[in-house]
């Protein structure tokens, strides 16, 4: 006899945010993707340590280990770059934890500004965490908003340097 639960365990919990950055797409891509291992801890302040496992070069298959400070607890995870499309997209997927991060770039037709969309997906949620799904979704959405704003600020500062 199977028991039907009111939860869909395969449905990811996602948050997405977009922002316009008054910088050409090539510069934004270089900052986010090409210089990812250098810049990621700058825009993700919760990352206390980042260790490249395959060298400093960014390519599909490159892996890194990060240690994040999440509410006073250190959480370690290993991720891999799973997609890298010049001037379009960078996607990371968790190996030791089920998550996915996507940085998508688009030109805006009116100017040289770049539209950055960041999406974070928590691909699985343990059963005991399901009652907190709404809170987790809110935290992910807030984190996505903070991520795009942090990236925008850092790119504008980088352009002035």
C-alpha positions in Angstrom: 0.0 0.0 0.0 1.5 3.3 -1.0 0.8 6.5 0.8 0.1 9.6 -1.2 1.7 12.7 0.3 0.5 16.2 -0.7 4.0 17.2 -1.7 5.7 17.0 -5.1 9.3 16.1 -4.1 10.6 16.5 -7.7 9.4 20.1 -8.1 12.3 22.5 -7.6 12.1 25.6 -5.5 13.3 28.5 -7.5 13.9 32.2 -7.3 14.8 34.6 -10.2 15.7 38.2 -10.5 16.7 40.5 -13.4 18.5 43.8 -13.6 19.7 46.1 -16.3 23.4 47.0 -16.2 24.6 50.0 -18.2 27.6 48.1 -19.5 28.2 46.1 -22.8 27.4 42.4 -22.7 31.0 41.4 -23.3 32.2 43.2 -20.2 29.4 41.7 -18.0 30.1 38.2 -19.3 33.8 38.7 -18.6 33.1 39.8 -15.1 30.6 37.0 -14.3 31.8 34.1 -16.3 35.5 34.5 -17.4 36.5 35.9 -14.0 34.0 33.8 -12.1 36.4 32.2 -9.6 37.9 35.6 -8.8 34.6 37.5 -8.5 32.0 35.0 -7.2 33.0 35.5 -3.5 32.6 39.3 -4.0 29.0 39.2 -5.0 28.1 36.2 -2.9 29.1 37.5 0.5 28.0 34.3 2.2 30.8 32.4 0.5 33.6 32.4 3.0 35.9 30.1 1.0 36.1 29.1 -2.6 38.6 26.5 -3.9 39.0 25.7 -7.6 39.4 21.9 -7.9 40.5 22.0 -11.6 42.6 25.2 -11.8 41.5 28.8 -12.2 40.2 28.5 -15.8 36.4 28.6 -16.4 35.2 25.8 -18.7 32.4 23.3 -18.9 33.3 20.6 -16.4 35.4 22.8 -14.1 34.7 22.1 -10.4 35.0 24.1 -7.2 34.3 23.7 -3.6 32.6 26.4 -1.6 32.1 27.0 2.1 29.1 29.2 2.8 28.1 30.8 6.1 24.4 30.1 6.3 23.0 31.6 9.5 26.1 30.9 11.5 26.6 27.4 10.1 29.3 26.5 7.6 27.9 24.6 4.7 30.2 23.0 2.2 29.3 22.0 -1.3 31.0 21.1 -4.6 29.7 22.4 -7.9 30.5 22.1 -11.5 30.2 24.5 -14.5 27.6 22.7 -16.7 27.0 25.4 -19.4 29.1 28.2 -20.7 27.9 30.1 -23.7 30.0 33.2 -24.6 28.1 36.4 -23.9 24.9 34.5 -23.1 25.0 32.1 -20.2 26.8 30.5 -17.3 25.2 27.6 -15.4 26.5 25.9 -12.3 25.1 22.6 -10.9 25.7 21.3 -7.4 27.4 17.9 -7.2 27.3 17.3 -3.5 24.0 19.2 -3.1 21.1 19.4 -5.5 21.0 23.0 -6.8 21.5 24.9 -10.0 22.5 28.5 -10.6 22.0 30.2 -14.0 23.4 33.6 -15.1 21.6 34.6 -18.4 22.6 37.7 -20.4 20.7 39.6 -23.0 21.4 42.9 -24.9 18.8 45.6 -24.5 18.0 47.0 -27.9 17.7 50.6 -26.9 21.2 51.0 -25.5 24.4 49.1 -24.8 23.0 48.0 -21.5 22.9 44.3 -20.6 20.0 42.5 -19.0 21.2 40.1 -16.4 18.8 37.4 -15.1 19.9 35.2 -12.2 18.0 32.0 -11.3 18.7 29.7 -8.4 16.9 26.4 -8.1 17.0 24.1 -5.1 16.3 20.9 -7.0 15.3 18.7 -4.0 14.1 19.5 -0.5 14.2 17.0 2.3 10.9 15.9 3.7 11.4 17.5 7.1 12.0 20.9 5.3 8.8 20.8 3.2 6.7 22.6 5.9 9.1 25.5 5.5 8.9 25.6 1.7 7.3 29.1 1.5 10.1 30.6 3.8 12.8 28.8 1.7 11.3 30.2 -1.5 11.2 33.7 0.0 14.8 33.4 1.0 15.8 32.2 -2.4 13.9 35.0 -4.1 15.5 37.6 -1.8 18.9 36.0 -2.4 18.4 36.3 -6.2 17.5 40.0 -5.9 20.6 40.6 -3.8 22.8 38.7 -6.2 21.9 40.8 -9.3 22.1 44.0 -7.4 25.6 43.1 -6.0 26.8 42.1 -9.4 25.6 45.4 -10.9 27.3 47.4 -8.2 30.6 45.5 -8.6 30.6 45.8 -12.4 30.0 49.5 -12.2 32.8 49.9 -9.6 35.1 47.6 -11.8 34.4 49.9 -14.8 35.5 53.0 -12.9 38.8 51.4 -11.8 
